[in-house]
Amino acid sequence: MSKPSNLKTDRSLQATGQWLMYALFPLILCTISVVHAQTPNACEAELQAAEQQFVEGNFDSAFSSIRFCLTKKEVTTQDSVKAYILLGKIYLSQNRLDQAREAFKVALKLTACQLKLDANQETPDMIEFFKKVKKQSCGNKKWLLIGGGLAVAGGAAILILSQNGGNGQPPLADGFVQPPGRPPR
């Protein structure tokens, strides 16, 4: 026969087990998150494979790897930028200039035109082509921002300098507008 259990001791052990489970659960979740963050995702692995395939001249396989990466739901912006740069490099290697230009434009758009290629890792032709695309795609934005800023500043200056609220009367000495129907001071 089995020995009768001590109900109080069983409850104490159960409460201790629950406390331990609740205490360790966040730690387990953090550990899983850290391990996941340190392992390369599927897109990174595909981009590494695509880079190797590009170097070997196996462009069809490289395209497949890039397509796999870009269709992933959890693709990061950084991985998308890498994918579009690699896509542009492949197209440029095949002398498909329009497609290369479009791929580089997407990469530039994703980085708000802050992207630069490493001159030590790319061919001079690649760097030159990329610079032209960047100038065409991003060069005018600087002037649009400057022009927009000037328009806002000009509008603000007109409002500040007019100080009459549009009623046709001169401003008062202290900067307030003379109310309509009252004689000027």
Backbone as JSON Lines, residues from 0, in Angstrom:
{"i":0,"aa":"M","n":[0.82,-1.17,0.0],"ca":[0.0,0.0,0.0],"c":[0.86,1.23,0.0]}
{"i":1,"aa":"S","n":[0.27,2.22,-0.51],"ca":[1.02,3.47,-0.57],"c":[0.87,4.23,0.72]}
{"i":2,"aa":"K","n":[1.88,4.98,1.01],"ca":[1.93,5.78,2.21],"c":[1.03,7.0,2.02]}
{"i":3,"aa":"P","n":[0.21,7.34,3.01],"ca":[-0.64,8.52,2.86],"c":[0.23,9.77,2.75]}
{"i":4,"aa":"S","n":[-0.15,10.64,1.83],"ca":[0.66,11.84,1.62],"c":[0.24,12.93,2.57]}
{"i":5,"aa":"N","n":[1.2,13.76,2.85],"ca":[0.94,14.91,3.7],"c":[0.43,16.03,2.8]}
{"i":6,"aa":"L","n":[-0.82,16.38,2.92],"ca":[-1.46,17.34,2.04],"c":[-0.79,18.7,2.14]}
{"i":7,"aa":"K","n":[-0.4,19.12,3.32],"ca":[0.24,20.41,3.51],"c":[1.59,20.46,2.8]}
{"i":8,"aa":"T","n":[2.38,19.4,2.88],"ca":[3.67,19.34,2.23],"c":[3.5,19.34,0.71]}
{"i":9,"aa":"D","n":[2.51,18.63,0.18],"ca":[2.26,18.59,-1.26],"c":[1.91,19.98,-1.79]}
{"i":10,"aa":"R","n":[1.08,20.7,-1.05],"ca":[0.7,22.05,-1.49],"c":[1.89,23.0,-1.44]}
{"i":11,"aa":"S","n":[2.73,22.83,-0.46],"ca":[3.92,23.68,-0.34],"c":[4.86,23.44,-1.52]}
{"i":12,"aa":"L","n":[5.06,22.17,-1.86],"ca":[5.91,21.85,-3.01],"c":[5.29,22.36,-4.3]}
{"i":13,"aa":"Q","n":[3.99,22.24,-4.43],"ca":[3.3,22.71,-5.62],"c":[3.46,24.23,-5.74]}
{"i":14,"aa":"A","n":[3.29,24.95,-4.65],"ca":[3.44,26.4,-4.67],"c":[4.88,26.78,-5.02]}
{"i":15,"aa":"T","n":[5.85,26.06,-4.5],"ca":[7.24,26.32,-4.82],"c":[7.51,26.07,-6.3]}
{"i":16,"aa":"G","n":[6.94,25.0,-6.83],"ca":[7.11,24.69,-8.24],"c":[6.49,25.76,-9.13]}
{"i":17,"aa":"Q","n":[5.33,26.25,-8.76],"ca":[4.69,27.31,-9.53],"c":[5.51,28.6,-9.48]}
{"i":18,"aa":"W","n":[5.99,28.93,-8.29],"ca":[6.81,30.13,-8.15],"c":[8.07,30.03,-9.02]}
{"i":19,"aa":"L","n":[8.69,28.86,-8.99],"ca":[9.89,28.64,-9.78],"c":[9.58,28.75,-11.27]}
{"i":20,"aa":"M","n":[8.44,28.21,-11.69],"ca":[8.06,28.28,-13.09],"c":[7.85,29.75,-13.51]}
{"i":21,"aa":"Y","n":[7.16,30.52,-12.69],"ca":[6.9,31.92,-13.01],"c":[8.2,32.74,-12.98]}
{"i":22,"aa":"A","n":[9.1,32.39,-12.1],"ca":[10.36,33.13,-12.0],"c":[11.28,32.83,-13.19]}
{"i":23,"aa":"L","n":[11.29,31.6,-13.64],"ca":[12.2,31.22,-14.72],"c":[11.64,31.47,-16.12]}
{"i":24,"aa":"F","n":[10.33,31.62,-16.25],"ca":[9.73,31.78,-17.57],"c":[10.3,32.98,-18.34]}
{"i":25,"aa":"P","n":[10.39,34.18,-17.75],"ca":[10.99,35.3,-18.49],"c":[12.44,35.04,-18.87]}
{"i":26,"aa":"L","n":[13.17,34.38,-17.99],"ca":[14.56,34.05,-18.29],"c":[14.66,33.12,-19.49]}
{"i":27,"aa":"I","n":[13.78,32.15,-19.56],"ca":[13.77,31.21,-20.68],"c":[13.43,31.95,-21.97]}
{"i":28,"aa":"L","n":[12.44,32.84,-21.91],"ca":[12.07,33.61,-23.1],"c":[13.22,34.49,-23.57]}
{"i":29,"aa":"C","n":[13.91,35.15,-22.64],"ca":[15.05,35.99,-23.01],"c":[16.15,35.17,-23.66]}
{"i":30,"aa":"T","n":[16.41,33.99,-23.13],"ca":[17.44,33.13,-23.68],"c":[17.09,32.72,-25.1]}
{"i":31,"aa":"I","n":[15.84,32.37,-25.33],"ca":[15.4,31.99,-26.67],"c":[15.56,33.17,-27.61]}
{"i":32,"aa":"S","n":[15.19,34.38,-27.18],"ca":[15.31,35.57,-28.03],"c":[16.75,35.86,-28.39]}
{"i":33,"aa":"V","n":[17.65,35.72,-27.42],"ca":[19.06,36.0,-27.67],"c":[19.63,34.99,-28.66]}
{"i":34,"aa":"V","n":[19.29,33.73,-28.48],"ca":[19.78,32.7,-29.39],"c":[19.25,32.96,-30.78]}
{"i":35,"aa":"H","n":[17.97,33.33,-30.89],"ca":[17.38,33.61,-32.2],"c":[18.06,34.82,-32.85]}
{"i":36,"aa":"A","n":[18.35,35.84,-32.05],"ca":[18.97,37.05,-32.61],"c":[20.4,36.8,-33.07]}
{"i":37,"aa":"Q","n":[21.07,35.82,-32.49],"ca":[22.46,35.57,-32.84],"c":[22.6,34.61,-34.01]}
{"i":38,"aa":"T","n":[21.55,33.92,-34.36],"ca":[21.63,33.01,-35.49],"c":[21.16,33.73,-36.74]}
{"i":39,"aa":"P","n":[21.85,33.55,-37.85],"ca":[21.43,34.24,-39.07],"c":[20.07,33.74,-39.52]}
{"i":40,"aa":"N","n":[19.25,34.67,-39.99],"ca":[17.94,34.25,-40.47],"c":[18.08,33.65,-41.87]}
{"i":41,"aa":"A","n":[16.98,33.13,-42.36],"ca":[17.02,32.45,-43.66],"c":[17.42,33.4,-44.77]}
{"i":42,"aa":"C","n":[17.02,34.66,-44.66],"ca":[17.34,35.63,-45.7],"c":[18.85,35.89,-45.75]}
{"i":43,"aa":"E","n":[19.47,36.03,-44.6],"ca":[20.92,36.26,-44.57],"c":[21.65,35.09,-45.23]}
{"i":44,"aa":"A","n":[21.22,33.89,-44.93],"ca":[21.85,32.7,-45.52],"c":[21.65,32.69,-47.04]}
{"i":45,"aa":"E","n":[20.46,33.04,-47.48],"ca":[20.19,33.08,-48.92],"c":[21.02,34.16,-49.62]}
{"i":46,"aa":"L","n":[21.19,35.3,-48.96],"ca":[21.99,36.38,-49.55],"c":[23.47,35.99,-49.64]}
{"i":47,"aa":"Q","n":[23.95,35.28,-48.63],"ca":[25.33,34.8,-48.69],"c":[25.49,33.8,-49.85]}
{"i":48,"aa":"A","n":[24.51,32.93,-50.01],"ca":[24.55,31.96,-51.11],"c":[24.47,32.7,-52.45]}
{"i":49,"aa":"A","n":[23.61,33.72,-52.53],"ca":[23.45,34.48,-53.77],"c":[24.74,35.22,-54.12]}
{"i":50,"aa":"E","n":[25.42,35.73,-53.12],"ca":[26.69,36.42,-53.36],"c":[27.72,35.45,-53.94]}
{"i":51,"aa":"Q","n":[27.78,34.26,-53.37],"ca":[28.71,33.24,-53.88],"c":[28.33,32.82,-55.3]}
{"i":52,"aa":"Q","n":[27.04,32.65,-55.53],"ca":[26.57,32.27,-56.87],"c":[26.89,33.37,-57.89]}
{"i":53,"aa":"F","n":[26.78,34.62,-57.47],"ca":[27.12,35.74,-58.35],"c":[28.6,35.7,-58.72]}
{"i":54,"aa":"V","n":[29.46,35.48,-57.72],"ca":[30.9,35.41,-57.95],"c":[31.23,34.28,-58.92]}
{"i":55,"aa":"E","n":[30.51,33.17,-58.8],"ca":[30.74,32.02,-59.67],"c":[30.09,32.18,-61.05]}
{"i":56,"aa":"G","n":[29.31,33.26,-61.23],"ca":[28.65,33.49,-62.51],"c":[27.36,32.73,-62.7]}
{"i":57,"aa":"N","n":[26.85,32.16,-61.63],"ca":[25.6,31.41,-61.67],"c":[24.44,32.37,-61.35]}
{"i":58,"aa":"F","n":[24.1,33.2,-62.33],"ca":[23.14,34.28,-62.11],"c":[21.73,33.79,-61.84]}
{"i":59,"aa":"D","n":[21.29,32.71,-62.51],"ca":[19.93,32.2,-62.29],"c":[19.73,31.75,-60.85]}
{"i":60,"aa":"S","n":[20.71,31.04,-60.3],"ca":[20.62,30.6,-58.91],"c":[20.67,31.8,-57.97]}
{"i":61,"aa":"A","n":[21.49,32.79,-58.31],"ca":[21.56,34.0,-57.48],"c":[20.21,34.72,-57.47]}
{"i":62,"aa":"F","n":[19.57,34.83,-58.64],"ca":[18.25,35.44,-58.72],"c":[17.24,34.69,-57.84]}
{"i":63,"aa":"S","n":[17.29,33.37,-57.89],"ca":[16.37,32.56,-57.08],"c":[16.58,32.81,-55.59]}
{"i":64,"aa":"S","n":[17.83,32.87,-55.17],"ca":[18.13,33.11,-53.76],"c":[17.66,34.5,-53.33]}
{"i":65,"aa":"I","n":[17.87,35.48,-54.18],"ca":[17.43,36.84,-53.85],"c":[15.91,36.9,-53.79]}
{"i":66,"aa":"R","n":[15.25,36.29,-54.75],"ca":[13.78,36.27,-54.77],"c":[13.25,35.61,-53.5]}
{"i":67,"aa":"F","n":[13.88,34.5,-53.09],"ca":[13.47,33.82,-51.85],"c":[13.56,34.78,-50.67]}
{"i":68,"aa":"C","n":[14.64,35.51,-50.6],"ca":[14.85,36.44,-49.49],"c":[13.8,37.56,-49.5]}
{"i":69,"aa":"L","n":[13.58,38.16,-50.65],"ca":[12.68,39.31,-50.72],"c":[11.22,38.95,-50.53]}
{"i":70,"aa":"T","n":[10.86,37.68,-50.7],"ca":[9.48,37.28,-50.5],"c":[9.2,36.83,-49.08]}
{"i":71,"aa":"K","n":[10.21,36.81,-48.23],"ca":[10.02,36.42,-46.84],"c":[9.27,37.51,-46.09]}
{"i":72,"aa":"K","n":[8.39,37.09,-45.23],"ca":[7.57,38.03,-44.45],"c":[8.42,38.82,-43.46]}
{"i":73,"aa":"E","n":[9.4,38.17,-42.88],"ca":[10.2,38.81,-41.83],"c":[11.5,39.42,-42.35]}
{"i":74,"aa":"V","n":[11.58,39.72,-43.63],"ca":[12.81,40.3,-44.18],"c":[13.03,41.69,-43.57]}
{"i":75,"aa":"T","n":[14.26,41.95,-43.16],"ca":[14.59,43.24,-42.57],"c":[14.93,44.24,-43.67]}
{"i":76,"aa":"T","n":[14.91,45.5,-43.32],"ca":[15.28,46.54,-44.28],"c":[16.73,46.34,-44.71]}
{"i":77,"aa":"Q","n":[17.59,46.01,-43.77],"ca":[19.01,45.79,-44.08],"c":[19.17,44.66,-45.09]}
{"i":78,"aa":"D","n":[18.43,43.56,-44.9],"ca":[18.52,42.46,-45.85],"c":[17.94,42.86,-47.21]}
{"i":79,"aa":"S","n":[16.88,43.64,-47.21],"ca":[16.31,44.1,-48.48],"c":[17.3,44.97,-49.24]}
{"i":80,"aa":"V","n":[18.0,45.85,-48.52],"ca":[19.0,46.7,-49.16],"c":[20.11,45.85,-49.77]}
{"i":81,"aa":"K","n":[20.6,44.88,-49.0],"ca":[21.64,43.98,-49.52],"c":[21.16,43.24,-50.76]}
{"i":82,"aa":"A","n":[19.91,42.78,-50.72],"ca":[19.35,42.02,-51.84],"c":[19.27,42.9,-53.09]}
{"i":83,"aa":"Y","n":[18.8,44.12,-52.94],"ca":[18.67,44.99,-54.11],"c":[20.02,45.45,-54.65]}
{"i":84,"aa":"I","n":[20.98,45.62,-53.77],"ca":[22.34,45.96,-54.25],"c":[22.89,44.79,-55.06]}
{"i":85,"aa":"L","n":[22.75,43.59,-54.52],"ca":[23.24,42.41,-55.24],"c":[22.5,42.23,-56.56]}
{"i":86,"aa":"L","n":[21.21,42.48,-56.55],"ca":[20.42,42.4,-57.78],"c":[20.94,43.41,-58.8]}
{"i":87,"aa":"G","n":[21.22,44.63,-58.36],"ca":[21.79,45.64,-59.25],"c":[23.13,45.22,-59.81]}
{"i":88,"aa":"K","n":[23.97,44.62,-58.97],"ca":[25.28,44.16,-59.42],"c":[25.16,43.07,-60.48]}
{"i":89,"aa":"I","n":[24.22,42.16,-60.27],"ca":[24.02,41.08,-61.24],"c":[23.54,41.67,-62.57]}
{"i":90,"aa":"Y","n":[22.54,42.53,-62.51],"ca":[22.03,43.14,-63.74],"c":[23.11,43.93,-64.46]}
{"i":91,"aa":"L","n":[23.92,44.66,-63.71],"ca":[24.98,45.44,-64.33],"c":[26.01,44.5,-64.99]}
{"i":92,"aa":"S","n":[26.3,43.38,-64.35],"ca":[27.23,42.41,-64.92],"c":[26.7,41.83,-66.23]}
{"i":93,"aa":"Q","n":[25.38,41.77,-66.35],"ca":[24.76,41.26,-67.56],"c":[24.47,42.38,-68.57]}
{"i":94,"aa":"N","n":[24.91,43.58,-68.25],"ca":[24.7,44.75,-69.1],"c":[23.21,45.08,-69.27]}
{"i":95,"aa":"R","n":[22.42,44.77,-68.26],"ca":[21.0,45.1,-68.24],"c":[20.86,46.37,-67.41]}
{"i":96,"aa":"L","n":[21.21,47.48,-68.02],"ca":[21.37,48.75,-67.31],"c":[20.08,49.28,-66.7]}
{"i":97,"aa":"D","n":[18.97,49.17,-67.4],"ca":[17.71,49.67,-66.86],"c":[17.3,48.92,-65.58]}
{"i":98,"aa":"Q","n":[17.44,47.59,-65.61],"ca":[17.11,46.8,-64.43],"c":[18.08,47.08,-63.28]}
{"i":99,"aa":"A","n":[19.36,47.26,-63.61],"ca":[20.36,47.58,-62.58],"c":[20.02,48.93,-61.94]}
{"i":100,"aa":"R","n":[19.67,49.9,-62.76],"ca":[19.31,51.23,-62.27],"c":[18.11,51.15,-61.31]}
{"i":101,"aa":"E","n":[17.1,50.38,-61.69],"ca":[15.91,50.25,-60.85],"c":[16.22,49.56,-59.53]}
{"i":102,"aa":"A","n":[17.05,48.53,-59.58],"ca":[17.42,47.83,-58.34],"c":[18.19,48.76,-57.4]}
{"i":103,"aa":"F","n":[19.12,49.53,-57.94],"ca":[19.87,50.47,-57.11],"c":[18.96,51.57,-56.57]}
{"i":104,"aa":"K","n":[17.98,52.0,-57.36],"ca":[17.04,53.03,-56.89],"c":[16.24,52.54,-55.68]}
{"i":105,"aa":"V","n":[15.82,51.28,-55.73],"ca":[15.08,50.72,-54.59],"c":[15.97,50.69,-53.35]}
{"i":106,"aa":"A","n":[17.21,50.25,-53.5],"ca":[18.14,50.22,-52.36],"c":[18.35,51.63,-51.81]}
{"i":107,"aa":"L","n":[18.48,52.6,-52.69],"ca":[18.65,54.0,-52.24],"c":[17.41,54.5,-51.53]}
{"i":108,"aa":"K","n":[16.25,54.15,-52.04],"ca":[15.0,54.58,-51.4],"c":[14.88,53.99,-50.0]}
{"i":109,"aa":"L","n":[15.26,52.73,-49.86],"ca":[15.18,52.07,-48.55],"c":[16.12,52.69,-47.52]}
{"i":110,"aa":"T","n":[17.19,53.33,-48.0],"ca":[18.17,53.94,-47.09],"c":[18.08,55.46,-47.08]}
{"i":111,"aa":"A","n":[17.02,56.01,-47.63],"ca":[16.84,57.46,-47.71],"c":[18.05,58.13,-48.36]}
{"i":112,"aa":"C","n":[18.55,57.51,-49.39],"ca":[19.68,58.02,-50.19],"c":[20.98,58.13,-49.4]}
{"i":113,"aa":"Q","n":[21.11,57.39,-48.32],"ca":[22.34,57.43,-47.51],"c":[23.3,56.3,-47.87]}
{"i":114,"aa":"L","n":[22.95,55.49,-48.83],"ca":[23.74,54.31,-49.19],"c":[24.98,54.69,-49.98]}
{"i":115,"aa":"K","n":[26.1,54.06,-49.64],"ca":[27.35,54.21,-50.38],"c":[27.93,52.82,-50.59]}
{"i":116,"aa":"L","n":[28.5,52.6,-51.76],"ca":[29.18,51.34,-52.03],"c":[30.65,51.48,-51.66]}
{"i":117,"aa":"D","n":[31.24,50.4,-51.21],"ca":[32.64,50.38,-50.82],"c":[33.52,50.28,-52.06]}
{"i":118,"aa":"A","n":[34.3,51.3,-52.31],"ca":[35.16,51.34,-53.5],"c":[36.23,50.25,-53.47]}
{"i":119,"aa":"N","n":[36.56,49.73,-52.3],"ca":[37.56,48.67,-52.19],"c":[36.97,47.29,-52.54]}
{"i":120,"aa":"Q","n":[35.64,47.17,-52.51],"ca":[35.02,45.88,-52.76],"c":[34.31,45.8,-54.11]}
{"i":121,"aa":"E","n":[34.12,46.93,-54.76],"ca":[33.39,46.95,-56.03],"c":[34.3,47.44,-57.15]}
{"i":122,"aa":"T","n":[33.91,47.14,-58.37],"ca":[34.7,47.58,-59.52],"c":[34.48,49.08,-59.74]}
{"i":123,"aa":"P","n":[35.44,49.75,-60.35],"ca":[35.27,51.17,-60.63],"c":[34.04,51.46,-61.5]}
{"i":124,"aa":"D","n":[33.75,50.58,-62.46],"ca":[32.55,50.76,-63.3],"c":[31.27,50.68,-62.47]}
{"i":125,"aa":"M","n":[31.25,49.76,-61.53],"ca":[30.1,49.6,-60.65],"c":[29.9,50.86,-59.8]}
{"i":126,"aa":"I","n":[30.99,51.35,-59.23],"ca":[30.92,52.56,-58.4],"c":[30.44,53.75,-59.22]}
{"i":127,"aa":"E","n":[30.97,53.9,-60.41],"ca":[30.59,55.03,-61.27],"c":[29.12,54.96,-61.65]}
{"i":128,"aa":"F","n":[28.66,53.77,-62.03],"ca":[27.25,53.59,-62.39],"c":[26.36,53.91,-61.2]}
{"i":129,"aa":"F","n":[26.72,53.4,-60.03],"ca":[25.94,53.63,-58.82],"c":[25.88,55.12,-58.49]}
{"i":130,"aa":"K","n":[27.0,55.81,-58.61],"ca":[27.02,57.25,-58.32],"c":[26.09,58.01,-59.26]}
{"i":131,"aa":"K","n":[26.05,57.62,-60.53],"ca":[25.15,58.28,-61.48],"c":[23.69,58.04,-61.09]}
{"i":132,"aa":"V","n":[23.37,56.81,-60.72],"ca":[22.01,56.49,-60.3],"c":[21.64,57.29,-59.05]}
{"i":133,"aa":"K","n":[22.58,57.37,-58.12],"ca":[22.32,58.1,-56.89],"c":[22.1,59.58,-57.17]}
{"i":134,"aa":"K","n":[22.9,60.14,-58.05],"ca":[22.76,61.55,-58.39],"c":[21.41,61.81,-59.06]}
{"i":135,"aa":"Q","n":[21.01,60.92,-59.97],"ca":[19.72,61.06,-60.65],"c":[18.55,60.87,-59.69]}
{"i":136,"aa":"S","n":[18.68,59.92,-58.78],"ca":[17.58,59.59,-57.88],"c":[17.5,60.49,-56.66]}
{"i":137,"aa":"C","n":[18.64,60.89,-56.15],"ca":[18.66,61.59,-54.87],"c":[19.15,63.03,-54.97]}
{"i":138,"aa":"G","n":[19.8,63.39,-56.06],"ca":[20.4,64.71,-56.17],"c":[19.4,65.84,-56.1]}
{"i":139,"aa":"N","n":[18.23,65.67,-56.65],"ca":[17.25,66.74,-56.68],"c":[16.54,66.93,-55.34]}
{"i":140,"aa":"K","n":[16.56,65.92,-54.49],"ca":[15.85,66.02,-53.22],"c":[16.42,67.12,-52.35]}
{"i":141,"aa":"K","n":[17.73,67.33,-52.44],"ca":[18.35,68.38,-51.63],"c":[17.76,69.73,-52.03]}
{"i":142,"aa":"W","n":[17.61,69.97,-53.32],"ca":[17.09,71.26,-53.78],"c":[15.61,71.4,-53.47]}
{"i":143,"aa":"L","n":[14.87,70.29,-53.48],"ca":[13.47,70.36,-53.09],"c":[13.33,70.74,-51.62]}
{"i":144,"aa":"L","n":[14.19,70.17,-50.78],"ca":[14.15,70.52,-49.36],"c":[14.54,71.97,-49.14]}
{"i":145,"aa":"I","n":[15.56,72.44,-49.84],"ca":[15.98,73.82,-49.7],"c":[14.88,74.75,-50.2]}
{"i":146,"aa":"G","n":[14.3,74.43,-51.36],"ca":[13.23,75.26,-51.91],"c":[12.02,75.28,-51.0]}
{"i":147,"aa":"G","n":[11.65,74.13,-50.47],"ca":[10.52,74.06,-49.53],"c":[10.79,74.86,-48.27]}
{"i":148,"aa":"G","n":[12.01,74.78,-47.79],"ca":[12.39,75.55,-46.6],"c":[12.33,77.04,-46.86]}
{"i":149,"aa":"L","n":[12.78,77.46,-48.04],"ca":[12.72,78.88,-48.39],"c":[11.29,79.37,-48.52]}
{"i":150,"aa":"A","n":[10.41,78.54,-49.07],"ca":[9.01,78.92,-49.2],"c":[8.37,79.09,-47.82]}
{"i":151,"aa":"V","n":[8.65,78.19,-46.91],"ca":[8.11,78.3,-45.56],"c":[8.67,79.54,-44.87]}
{"i":152,"aa":"A","n":[9.97,79.77,-45.01],"ca":[10.58,80.94,-44.38],"c":[10.01,82.24,-44.97]}
{"i":153,"aa":"G","n":[9.8,82.26,-46.3],"ca":[9.22,83.44,-46.93],"c":[7.82,83.7,-46.45]}
{"i":154,"aa":"G","n":[7.01,82.66,-46.35],"ca":[5.64,82.81,-45.84],"c":[5.63,83.3,-44.41]}
{"i":155,"aa":"A","n":[6.52,82.76,-43.59],"ca":[6.6,83.21,-42.19],"c":[7.04,84.67,-42.12]}
{"i":156,"aa":"A","n":[7.98,85.05,-42.97],"ca":[8.44,86.45,-42.97],"c":[7.31,87.4,-43.35]}
{"i":157,"aa":"I","n":[6.52,87.02,-44.33],"ca":[5.4,87.87,-44.74],"c":[4.42,88.01,-43.59]}
{"i":158,"aa":"L","n":[4.11,86.93,-42.9],"ca":[3.18,86.99,-41.77],"c":[3.73,87.85,-40.64]}
{"i":159,"aa":"I","n":[4.99,87.68,-40.35],"ca":[5.6,88.43,-39.24],"c":[5.7,89.9,-39.57]}
{"i":160,"aa":"L","n":[6.14,90.21,-40.78],"ca":[6.33,91.61,-41.15],"c":[5.02,92.35,-41.37]}
{"i":161,"aa":"S","n":[3.99,91.64,-41.81],"ca":[2.73,92.34,-42.07],"c":[2.08,92.77,-40.77]}
{"i":162,"aa":"Q","n":[2.0,91.9,-39.78],"ca":[1.48,92.19,-38.44],"c":[0.19,93.0,-38.43]}
{"i":163,"aa":"N","n":[-0.54,93.03,-39.53],"ca":[-1.77,93.81,-39.5],"c":[-2.99,92.94,-39.63]}
{"i":164,"aa":"G","n":[-2.82,91.66,-39.68],"ca":[-3.96,90.76,-39.73],"c":[-4.76,90.87,-41.01]}
{"i":165,"aa":"G","n":[-4.3,91.59,-41.99],"ca":[-4.99,91.69,-43.26],"c":[-6.11,92.7,-43.28]}
{"i":166,"aa":"N","n":[-6.19,93.63,-42.28],"ca":[-7.3,94.58,-42.28],"c":[-6.93,95.91,-42.92]}
{"i":167,"aa":"G","n":[-5.75,96.04,-43.47],"ca":[-5.36,97.24,-44.19],"c":[-4.92,98.38,-43.3]}
{"i":168,"aa":"Q","n":[-4.91,98.21,-42.0],"ca":[-4.49,99.27,-41.1],"c":[-3.07,99.02,-40.62]}
{"i":169,"aa":"P","n":[-2.34,100.09,-40.33],"ca":[-0.96,99.9,-39.86],"c":[-0.94,99.28,-38.48]}
{"i":170,"aa":"P","n":[0.11,98.56,-38.16],"ca":[0.2,97.96,-36.83],"c":[0.43,99.01,-35.77]}
{"i":171,"aa":"L","n":[0.03,98.69,-34.56],"ca":[0.28,99.58,-33.44],"c":[1.74,99.5,-33.05]}
{"i":172,"aa":"A","n":[2.19,100.45,-32.28],"ca":[3.6,100.51,-31.88],"c":[4.01,99.28,-31.09]}
{"i":173,"aa":"D","n":[3.11,98.74,-30.29],"ca":[3.49,97.58,-29.48],"c":[3.32,96.26,-30.22]}
{"i":174,"aa":"G","n":[2.99,96.3,-31.52],"ca":[2.9,95.09,-32.32],"c":[1.51,94.53,-32.45]}
{"i":175,"aa":"F","n":[0.52,95.1,-31.77],"ca":[-0.84,94.62,-31.88],"c":[-1.55,95.34,-33.01]}
{"i":176,"aa":"V","n":[-2.55,94.72,-33.57],"ca":[-3.3,95.29,-34.68],"c":[-4.4,96.19,-34.13]}
{"i":177,"aa":"Q","n":[-4.62,97.35,-34.78],"ca":[-5.69,98.29,-34.4],"c":[-7.03,97.63,-34.71]}
{"i":178,"aa":"P","n":[-7.92,97.49,-33.73],"ca":[-9.21,96.88,-34.01],"c":[-9.99,97.71,-35.02]}
{"i":179,"aa":"P","n":[-10.74,97.09,-35.91],"ca":[-11.51,97.84,-36.89],"c":[-12.58,98.7,-36.22]}
{"i":180,"aa":"G","n":[-12.85,99.89,-36.77],"ca":[-13.87,100.8,-36.26],"c":[-13.39,101.7,-35.14]}
{"i":181,"aa":"R","n":[-12.16,101.59,-34.71],"ca":[-11.62,102.47,-33.65],"c":[-10.63,103.42,-34.28]}
{"i":182,"aa":"P","n":[-10.63,104.63,-33.83],"ca":[-9.67,105.58,-34.38],"c":[-8.25,105.21,-33.97]}
{"i":183,"aa":"P","n":[-7.28,105.44,-34.88],"ca":[-5.88,105.11,-34.52],"c":[-5.41,105.99,-33.4]}
{"i":184,"aa":"R","n":[-4.45,105.52,-32.62],"ca":[-3.87,106.27,-31.52],"c":[-2.88,107.28,-31.99]}
